[in-house]
C-alpha cells in the first residue's frame, strides 16, 4: 500500500500539533483518575509493540499508523498529566499558588525558607567552629 506524500505530511502535521498542544496548550480542567493514565500508557505500549510487529512482517504503512496511534495516545496522557497538580476545583494544572512544600526555590512563599533562619544557622555553625574540641 502506497501512501501519498501529501497524506504523509498531513499525518506528520497532526502528530506535531497534538504533541505541541499536549505540552504547551491549556491543561485539562479536572484531574483524571489514576487508572486513566495507566490505561493510556498501556494502550500506547500496545500500539508501539504492534507497530514493531507490523514492521517485522513488512507492513510499513500499518506500522506507521500503529506507532502514530501510540504517539497520539501518549500525547493525551501527557496532556492529562498536566492536571495532576490540580486541586479539583477546575483551575487545571500549571497554576502556581505558591504553597508547594517541595518547592526548592529559596525565598518563595510556602517553602518554609526564612532569611533569618538561614542567618541563625550559619551563626551557629561559625560558633561551633570557634570552640576548642573537648579532650577525651
LINZITA-V134964 format. One record per run of one state. SS is the DSSP state (helix for helix, strand for strand, loop for the rest). FROM is the first residue (numbers start at 1). TO is the last residue. Records with the same first field share a line. If there is no record, write none. Layout:
# LINZITA-V134964
SS = FROM-TO / FROM-TO
This chain:
# LINZITA-V134964
loop = 1-4 / 25-33 / 57-59 / 82-114 / 131-136
helix = 5-24 / 34-56 / 60-81 / 115-130
